[in-house]
Amino acid sequence: MPELVRYRTDEEGAAWVTLDDPKTRNALSDELLDELLAALETAKADDGVRVVVLESSHERIFSSGGNLKAFADDRPPIAKYAGLDRFPRLFKLIAALGKPVLCAAGGDVLAGAFGLALACDLVVAKESARFGCPEINVGAFPFMISALIFRNVGRLKANELMMLGDTVSASEAAALGVVNKVVPDAEFDETVRAWAHRVAGKSPLLMKLGKDALASTRDLDLGKALDVLQAQLALAFTTEDLVEGVRAFREKREPVWQRR
């Protein structure tokens, strides 16, 4: 069988994870999700990778979301239930990756893929891309991604997206705070590459400490969050990268980071 997810790295420390099942518009089938999980695990284990870019080989679709054929096939419910852990595993893995994940939304980001984009740390979108969760239009509901939607979008607008099933433009998604940057289609590839390499140029150790801190404090009350962040800051003080970063700034040169 052909690979549904392609993986490559470049000399700048970016891992490029490409959804490559154009016949299904990159539907998030069990097979594609398994390959995506494996690719992310590979990036996590590679000390040379400093940022992960999640992209699509399709010019107009990032992903159409969950595999509708699988939803309506004649497998017994227990068989369908057995595969439901893939989305939670994927979202948790992105949060615990220790490296920033940039979603390159080069086309429409729909249904489960909308949740996938929200699980990422940064989102750069083509001007022509659309975002939304239209599951309700086919008698489903975005159960698995609703937690991510509510953590990133105001309650009433989140309800509108999930209950009406309409899509929003990339510019509207940016106004909602779920897209960092919208760029003209012709400038998209160059912008994604530039963002990825800028992130890859930061301290990988401090980036990991920072991302871990964000993940662990996101749902804590303020007092507990501050306790965790104080401990993380104290840990940062023990790293060589913090000293090197300050020294390089004073000496007006590029810092030389430790690999991990």
PAVEXBA-82054 format. One record per residue (C-alpha): residue in three letters; z, x, y. Coordinates in steps of 0.02 Angstrom, whole numbers, plus 50000, padded with zeros to 5 digits. Each point is the difference from the previous one (the first is absolute). Layout:
BEGIN
ALAZXY
...
//
This chain:
BEGIN
MET500005000050000
PRO499655006250177
GLU501455005350107
LEU500574986650121
VAL500985011950110
ARG499375017150055
TYR501155014250051
ARG499655015950095
THR500915011950116
ASP499395010450146
GLU500495016750073
GLU501064992050136
GLY501244992549877
ALA499334982249994
ALA499794990549838
TRP498624987150007
VAL500294985249883
THR498454989149996
LEU499894982449929
ASP498314999949915
ASP499624983549914
PRO498704992750118
LYS499384987049873
THR501664990950014
ARG500255004450185
ASN501415011449941
ALA500994985749925
LEU501735006149955
SER499844998049813
ASP501285006849878
GLU498825014349960
LEU499715004750182
LEU501864998950039
ASP500415011249853
GLU498775013050064
LEU500674998350176
LEU501785002649941
ALA499455015449903
ALA499095007250150
LEU501524997750112
GLU501125008349870
THR498795014749998
ALA500115001550189
LYS501894998749995
ALA500135014349876
ASP498805011550093
ASP500935010950125
GLY498345003950085
VAL499764981750050
ARG500774995750167
VAL499214983050034
VAL499134986949894
VAL498524990050065
LEU499674983649911
GLU498194994850028
SER498564990049926
SER498255004849948
HIS499384982750055
GLU499274999350176
ARG500644982650041
ILE501484996949883
PHE501585010349981
SER500594988249864
SER499864981449966
GLY501764999849926
GLY500594994049832
ASN498784996849859
LEU499694981250007
LYS499134999949832
ALA501595006349920
PHE501014986450087
ALA498974986249920
ASP499585007449829
ASP500654992649838
ARG501295013249959
PRO501734993049963
PRO501205000350149
ILE501095013149916
ALA498535012149996
LYS499684997350186
TYR501845002150040
ALA500065016749910
GLY498845007750129
LEU500864993650156
ASP501045015750024
ARG498515010150061
PHE500084994150180
PRO501885003250019
ARG499805017049918
LEU498575004250118
PHE500924995050158
LYS501595009149946
LEU499005015649955
ILE499185000650172
ALA501714998550082
ALA500725013849890
LEU498495011550003
GLY500805012450120
LYS498335001650090
PRO499174988750130
VAL498694988049936
LEU498604995250120
CYS499024984249962
ALA498205002450055
ALA499484981850020
GLY498125002449999
GLY499704981849960
ASP500874983549968
VAL501805001349941
LEU500414983949909
ALA501364992149894
GLY500945012849895
ALA499095013950092
PHE500794993850162
GLY501685003749919
LEU499365016949944
ALA499535004350180
LEU501704994350063
ALA500845011249871
CYS499125015150077
ASP500735010150143
LEU498474999750114
VAL498484988750010
VAL498365004550085
ALA498704986249999
LYS498164997750035
GLU499664988250142
SER499054988649881
ALA501404998749870
ARG500984984049972
PHE501764997749933
GLY500844985449916
CYS500724991549848
PRO498834985649954
GLU500814996749829
ILE500574982650051
ASN498174994950017
VAL499775001949812
GLY501644992049949
ALA501045015949994
PHE501335007350115
PRO500295018150053
PHE501685001149911
MET499985018549964
ILE499535005550176
SER501014987350099
ALA501495011950011
LEU498895013150080
ILE499224987450117
PHE501704993950060
ARG500565018050029
ASN498505003650111
VAL499494983550082
GLY501034987250097
ARG500564985149895
LEU498914986650077
LYS498425010550002
ALA500385005749823
ASN500134981949946
GLU498364996250087
LEU499115014049908
MET500704994849831
MET499924981050020
LEU498324998050088
GLY499125014349913
ASP498995005350152
THR499485017950031
VAL500275009750161
SER498925013350078
ALA500515018350004
SER500424998350184
GLU501094984849964
ALA500845009649859
ALA500365014150121
ALA500774987550122
LEU501124993949858
GLY500565018049972
VAL499275002049825
VAL498605011950052
ASN500285016250095
LYS498255003050064
VAL498364990550005
VAL498435010450021
PRO498144996150011
ASP499205000349828
ALA498955015350043
GLU501575010050044
PHE501064994349853
ASP499775014349876
GLU500275013450132
THR501564991350067
VAL500774998049827
ARG499685018249960
ALA500755005650166
TRP501574989449975
ALA500215006049821
HIS499865018250049
ARG501184997950148
VAL501324992849883
ALA499665013649871
GLY500355013050135
LYS501824994550019
SER501465007249902
PRO499864992749825
LEU501875002149972
LEU500534991250160
MET498694986649970
LYS500754996749828
LEU501774999450068
GLY499424988350137
LYS499034988349887
ASP501434999449875
ALA501194995750142
LEU498894986050062
ALA499854992649826
SER501875000749964
THR500584992850168
ARG498694986850030
ASP501044985549933
LEU501755006750040
ASP501094993550139
LEU500125011450151
GLY501645008449957
LYS499495004749823
ALA498275005450060
LEU500765011750129
ASP501125007949867
VAL498495003649890
LEU498985006750146
GLN501425011350056
ALA500055007649826
GLN498115002450000
LEU500075008550170
ALA501365011649938
LEU498895004249851
ALA498545003450117
PHE501065012950092
THR500095010349840
THR498115001549983
GLU498965015050050
ASP498654988450070
LEU501114993450138
VAL500385017650058
GLU498175005049983
GLY499404984950097
VAL501135003650148
ARG499585018549996
ALA498134996649995
PHE500164987950146
ARG500895013050104
GLU498765013649952
LYS498524988350033
ARG499215002149830
GLU499634989249849
PRO501484998549880
VAL499915006649822
TRP500844987049891
GLN500815002449831
ARG498994991549863
ARG501464988649951
//
